[in-house]
Amino acid sequence: MLQKSMFVFILSSLLLTGITVANTLIIDGVQPTDGSQYPLKGSAKASVLALLGEPLSKTQAVGEPPISSWEYTSFVVYFEYDHVLHTVAKRSPSSPLPHP
């Protein structure tokens, strides 16, 4: 009985360890370099226009749900329907990716 309990304990420990091991990339404090502000997630397109003005370019909605984007100088705003889904900072071509 003790061997069976020990086997179950070791097996469950291995399974839990496999499930809980993961890498997470967290980026805090990323700010646009042109002095503007990022729109808040969930903001309407009209609010983004009021905050940032006209984008450099707009892409048409694609897929279901429809995803579109507006490109600004230092970032791109992605929309789902009429609301901000994500804002992604552009990486400067002169700044290489960091090495792990």
Buried (B, 14 or more C-beta within 10 A) or exposed (E): EEEEEEEEEEEEEEEEEEEEEEEEEEEEEEEBEEEBEBBEEEBBBEBBEEEBEEBEEBBEBEEEEEBBBBBBEBBBBBBBEEBBBBBEBEEEEEEEEEEE
